[in-house]
Amino acid sequence: MQKQFNEKRLKRERIKRRIRKKVQGTPERPRLVVFRSIRAISAQLVDDTSRHTLVTVTSLSKSLKEEIAKAKGKVGAAEVVGRVIAEEAKKKNIGTVIFDRNGYLYHGRIKAVAEGARKAGLKF
């Protein structure tokens, strides 16, 4: 079981490195990074030139607790996270981003974050 987990983790790391060679965030167009764990999902906007995180949103936030409780499962929670990160980006005058799926397949919760951000007006 441990060997299978390590192989899966290493494969994701290889994909992640390949993506990061091409994807760079700037102050005008930061990188939207998505991280998914078994129980939560988080998204953050990163400026790679100055190495700063501009905005962070996670499904474990106390401020999002009510909205996530109304959402249908983990995919619904991921869509809420995407919508909220887009709203926070708008407050900081960020309209376009580069999407970094962090080595995960563009499917399920990762796709829901992207769609939620697009619905709220973020372009990528």
PyRosetta script that sets phi, psi and omega in degrees:
from pyrosetta import init, pose_from_sequence

init()
pose = pose_from_sequence("MQKQFNEKRLKRERIKRRIRKKVQGTPERPRLVVFRSIRAISAQLVDDTSRHTLVTVTSLSKSLKEEIAKAKGKVGAAEVVGRVIAEEAKKKNIGTVIFDRNGYLYHGRIKAVAEGARKAGLKF")
pose.set_psi(1, -43.1)
pose.set_omega(1, -179.1)
pose.set_phi(2, -63.9)
pose.set_psi(2, -39.9)
pose.set_omega(2, -180.0)
pose.set_phi(3, -62.8)
pose.set_psi(3, -42.2)
pose.set_omega(3, 179.5)
pose.set_phi(4, -63.4)
pose.set_psi(4, -41.4)
pose.set_omega(4, 178.7)
pose.set_phi(5, -63.8)
pose.set_psi(5, -44.0)
pose.set_omega(5, -179.5)
pose.set_phi(6, -63.2)
pose.set_psi(6, -41.6)
pose.set_omega(6, 179.0)
pose.set_phi(7, -62.5)
pose.set_psi(7, -41.0)
pose.set_omega(7, -180.0)
pose.set_phi(8, -65.8)
pose.set_psi(8, -42.7)
pose.set_omega(8, 179.6)
pose.set_phi(9, -65.4)
pose.set_psi(9, -42.4)
pose.set_omega(9, 180.0)
pose.set_phi(10, -66.3)
pose.set_psi(10, -37.3)
pose.set_omega(10, 177.5)
pose.set_phi(11, -62.8)
pose.set_psi(11, -43.5)
pose.set_omega(11, 178.4)
pose.set_phi(12, -63.4)
pose.set_psi(12, -39.4)
pose.set_omega(12, 178.3)
pose.set_phi(13, -63.0)
pose.set_psi(13, -39.8)
pose.set_omega(13, 178.0)
pose.set_phi(14, -63.9)
pose.set_psi(14, -44.4)
pose.set_omega(14, 178.6)
pose.set_phi(15, -62.9)
pose.set_psi(15, -42.1)
pose.set_omega(15, -179.4)
pose.set_phi(16, -60.7)
pose.set_psi(16, -44.8)
pose.set_omega(16, 178.7)
pose.set_phi(17, -62.5)
pose.set_psi(17, -40.5)
pose.set_omega(17, 179.9)
pose.set_phi(18, -63.9)
pose.set_psi(18, -40.5)
pose.set_omega(18, 178.9)
pose.set_phi(19, -67.2)
pose.set_psi(19, -43.2)
pose.set_omega(19, -175.2)
pose.set_phi(20, -67.9)
pose.set_psi(20, -19.9)
pose.set_omega(20, 175.0)
pose.set_phi(21, -64.6)
pose.set_psi(21, -33.8)
pose.set_omega(21, -174.5)
pose.set_phi(22, -97.0)
pose.set_psi(22, -27.5)
pose.set_omega(22, -171.4)
pose.set_phi(23, -101.7)
pose.set_psi(23, 117.6)
pose.set_omega(23, 177.5)
pose.set_phi(24, -129.9)
pose.set_psi(24, 132.4)
pose.set_omega(24, 178.1)
pose.set_phi(25, -92.2)
pose.set_psi(25, 143.0)
pose.set_omega(25, 177.3)
pose.set_phi(26, -121.1)
pose.set_psi(26, 169.2)
pose.set_omega(26, 178.3)
pose.set_phi(27, -60.9)
pose.set_psi(27, -34.7)
pose.set_omega(27, 179.9)
pose.set_phi(28, -78.1)
pose.set_psi(28, -33.1)
pose.set_omega(28, -177.7)
pose.set_phi(29, -135.9)
pose.set_psi(29, 81.8)
pose.set_omega(29, -177.2)
pose.set_phi(30, -72.4)
pose.set_psi(30, 168.4)
pose.set_omega(30, -179.5)
pose.set_phi(31, -91.4)
pose.set_psi(31, 127.6)
pose.set_omega(31, 176.5)
pose.set_phi(32, -93.8)
pose.set_psi(32, 103.9)
pose.set_omega(32, -176.7)
pose.set_phi(33, -98.4)
pose.set_psi(33, 133.8)
pose.set_omega(33, 179.5)
pose.set_phi(34, -115.0)
pose.set_psi(34, 131.6)
pose.set_omega(34, 174.5)
pose.set_phi(35, -123.0)
pose.set_psi(35, 134.8)
pose.set_omega(35, -179.0)
pose.set_phi(36, -125.5)
pose.set_psi(36, 133.7)
pose.set_omega(36, 172.6)
pose.set_phi(37, -117.7)
pose.set_psi(37, -175.5)
pose.set_omega(37, -178.0)
pose.set_phi(38, -66.2)
pose.set_psi(38, -37.9)
pose.set_omega(38, -175.3)
pose.set_phi(39, -109.4)
pose.set_psi(39, -9.3)
pose.set_omega(39, -176.3)
pose.set_phi(40, -143.8)
pose.set_psi(40, 167.2)
pose.set_omega(40, 173.4)
pose.set_phi(41, -138.4)
pose.set_psi(41, 141.9)
pose.set_omega(41, 179.1)
pose.set_phi(42, -136.6)
pose.set_psi(42, 153.9)
pose.set_omega(42, 178.8)
pose.set_phi(43, -137.2)
pose.set_psi(43, 144.5)
pose.set_omega(43, 177.1)
pose.set_phi(44, -145.7)
pose.set_psi(44, 150.9)
pose.set_omega(44, 175.6)
pose.set_phi(45, -100.0)
pose.set_psi(45, 125.3)
pose.set_omega(45, -173.8)
pose.set_phi(46, -122.9)
pose.set_psi(46, 132.2)
pose.set_omega(46, 171.7)
pose.set_phi(47, -97.8)
pose.set_psi(47, 108.0)
pose.set_omega(47, -175.1)
pose.set_phi(48, -75.3)
pose.set_psi(48, -23.0)
pose.set_omega(48, -179.4)
pose.set_phi(49, -69.5)
pose.set_psi(49, -41.1)
pose.set_omega(49, 177.9)
pose.set_phi(50, -100.8)
pose.set_psi(50, -1.6)
pose.set_omega(50, 179.0)
pose.set_phi(51, 57.2)
pose.set_psi(51, 47.1)
pose.set_omega(51, 178.9)
pose.set_phi(52, -121.9)
pose.set_psi(52, 145.3)
pose.set_omega(52, 171.7)
pose.set_phi(53, -91.3)
pose.set_psi(53, 122.6)
pose.set_omega(53, -175.9)
pose.set_phi(54, -86.8)
pose.set_psi(54, -43.9)
pose.set_omega(54, -178.0)
pose.set_phi(55, -143.3)
pose.set_psi(55, 141.4)
pose.set_omega(55, 175.3)
pose.set_phi(56, -133.0)
pose.set_psi(56, 136.2)
pose.set_omega(56, 175.4)
pose.set_phi(57, -137.3)
pose.set_psi(57, 135.7)
pose.set_omega(57, 177.2)
pose.set_phi(58, -133.6)
pose.set_psi(58, 154.9)
pose.set_omega(58, -179.6)
pose.set_phi(59, -73.5)
pose.set_psi(59, -8.4)
pose.set_omega(59, 178.1)
pose.set_phi(60, -90.9)
pose.set_psi(60, -0.2)
pose.set_omega(60, -179.3)
pose.set_phi(61, -61.9)
pose.set_psi(61, 138.8)
pose.set_omega(61, 178.0)
pose.set_phi(62, -67.6)
pose.set_psi(62, -30.4)
pose.set_omega(62, -179.7)
pose.set_phi(63, -69.8)
pose.set_psi(63, -23.3)
pose.set_omega(63, 179.9)
pose.set_phi(64, -98.9)
pose.set_psi(64, 1.3)
pose.set_omega(64, -172.8)
pose.set_phi(65, -55.5)
pose.set_psi(65, -44.7)
pose.set_omega(65, -178.0)
pose.set_phi(66, -67.8)
pose.set_psi(66, -43.9)
pose.set_omega(66, -179.4)
pose.set_phi(67, -64.3)
pose.set_psi(67, -39.9)
pose.set_omega(67, -178.5)
pose.set_phi(68, -71.2)
pose.set_psi(68, -31.1)
pose.set_omega(68, 176.9)
pose.set_phi(69, -65.6)
pose.set_psi(69, -33.2)
pose.set_omega(69, 178.5)
pose.set_phi(70, -77.4)
pose.set_psi(70, -24.6)
pose.set_omega(70, -177.1)
pose.set_phi(71, -69.8)
pose.set_psi(71, 154.9)
pose.set_omega(71, -179.9)
pose.set_phi(72, -88.1)
pose.set_psi(72, 99.6)
pose.set_omega(72, 173.7)
pose.set_phi(73, 68.2)
pose.set_psi(73, -162.8)
pose.set_omega(73, -176.1)
pose.set_phi(74, -71.8)
pose.set_psi(74, -34.0)
pose.set_omega(74, 179.5)
pose.set_phi(75, -67.6)
pose.set_psi(75, -40.8)
pose.set_omega(75, 176.1)
pose.set_phi(76, -63.6)
pose.set_psi(76, -39.7)
pose.set_omega(76, 177.2)
pose.set_phi(77, -64.4)
pose.set_psi(77, -37.8)
pose.set_omega(77, 179.1)
pose.set_phi(78, -65.1)
pose.set_psi(78, -37.8)
pose.set_omega(78, 178.0)
pose.set_phi(79, -66.4)
pose.set_psi(79, -37.9)
pose.set_omega(79, 176.0)
pose.set_phi(80, -62.4)
pose.set_psi(80, -42.8)
pose.set_omega(80, 178.7)
pose.set_phi(81, -61.2)
pose.set_psi(81, -42.3)
pose.set_omega(81, 177.7)
pose.set_phi(82, -62.3)
pose.set_psi(82, -42.8)
pose.set_omega(82, 179.7)
pose.set_phi(83, -64.8)
pose.set_psi(83, -43.0)
pose.set_omega(83, -178.0)
pose.set_phi(84, -68.4)
pose.set_psi(84, -38.9)
pose.set_omega(84, 179.1)
pose.set_phi(85, -65.4)
pose.set_psi(85, -34.1)
pose.set_omega(85, 177.3)
pose.set_phi(86, -67.5)
pose.set_psi(86, -40.5)
pose.set_omega(86, 178.5)
pose.set_phi(87, -64.8)
pose.set_psi(87, -41.0)
pose.set_omega(87, 177.8)
pose.set_phi(88, -65.8)
pose.set_psi(88, -36.6)
pose.set_omega(88, 178.2)
pose.set_phi(89, -65.4)
pose.set_psi(89, -40.3)
pose.set_omega(89, 178.5)
pose.set_phi(90, -61.4)
pose.set_psi(90, -36.8)
pose.set_omega(90, 178.2)
pose.set_phi(91, -63.3)
pose.set_psi(91, -29.1)
pose.set_omega(91, 179.7)
pose.set_phi(92, -97.5)
pose.set_psi(92, 16.8)
pose.set_omega(92, 178.8)
pose.set_phi(93, 58.3)
pose.set_psi(93, 42.6)
pose.set_omega(93, 175.8)
pose.set_phi(94, -112.0)
pose.set_psi(94, 118.3)
pose.set_omega(94, -177.6)
pose.set_phi(95, -106.6)
pose.set_psi(95, -27.7)
pose.set_omega(95, -179.1)
pose.set_phi(96, -126.9)
pose.set_psi(96, 146.3)
pose.set_omega(96, 179.8)
pose.set_phi(97, -138.1)
pose.set_psi(97, 170.0)
pose.set_omega(97, 171.7)
pose.set_phi(98, -110.0)
pose.set_psi(98, 126.1)
pose.set_omega(98, -175.5)
pose.set_phi(99, -85.4)
pose.set_psi(99, 125.3)
pose.set_omega(99, 177.2)
pose.set_phi(100, -116.0)
pose.set_psi(100, 109.5)
pose.set_omega(100, -177.5)
pose.set_phi(101, -81.1)
pose.set_psi(101, -0.7)
pose.set_omega(101, 171.2)
pose.set_phi(102, 62.8)
pose.set_psi(102, 31.6)
pose.set_omega(102, 177.8)
pose.set_phi(103, 87.5)
pose.set_psi(103, -6.5)
pose.set_omega(103, 178.6)
pose.set_phi(104, -83.8)
pose.set_psi(104, 157.0)
pose.set_omega(104, 174.8)
pose.set_phi(105, -68.9)
pose.set_psi(105, 144.2)
pose.set_omega(105, 177.5)
pose.set_phi(106, -79.6)
pose.set_psi(106, 87.8)
pose.set_omega(106, -169.7)
pose.set_phi(107, -171.4)
pose.set_psi(107, 148.5)
pose.set_omega(107, 175.8)
pose.set_phi(108, 67.3)
pose.set_psi(108, -123.2)
pose.set_omega(108, -175.7)
pose.set_phi(109, -68.2)
pose.set_psi(109, -34.6)
pose.set_omega(109, 179.6)
pose.set_phi(110, -65.3)
pose.set_psi(110, -44.1)
pose.set_omega(110, 177.9)
pose.set_phi(111, -64.3)
pose.set_psi(111, -37.4)
pose.set_omega(111, -180.0)
pose.set_phi(112, -65.2)
pose.set_psi(112, -38.0)
pose.set_omega(112, 176.7)
pose.set_phi(113, -62.8)
pose.set_psi(113, -45.2)
pose.set_omega(113, -179.3)
pose.set_phi(114, -63.0)
pose.set_psi(114, -45.0)
pose.set_omega(114, -179.3)
pose.set_phi(115, -66.6)
pose.set_psi(115, -38.9)
pose.set_omega(115, 177.0)
pose.set_phi(116, -63.0)
pose.set_psi(116, -40.0)
pose.set_omega(116, 178.7)
pose.set_phi(117, -68.1)
pose.set_psi(117, -40.0)
pose.set_omega(117, 178.6)
pose.set_phi(118, -64.5)
pose.set_psi(118, -41.7)
pose.set_omega(118, 179.6)
pose.set_phi(119, -62.2)
pose.set_psi(119, -32.3)
pose.set_omega(119, -179.7)
pose.set_phi(120, -84.1)
pose.set_psi(120, 0.6)
pose.set_omega(120, 172.9)
pose.set_phi(121, 106.1)
pose.set_psi(121, 5.2)
pose.set_omega(121, 178.3)
pose.set_phi(122, -82.8)
pose.set_psi(122, 136.2)
pose.set_omega(122, -178.4)
pose.set_phi(123, -106.6)
pose.set_psi(123, 135.3)
pose.set_omega(123, 172.6)
pose.set_phi(124, -161.5)
pose.dump_pdb("model.pdb")
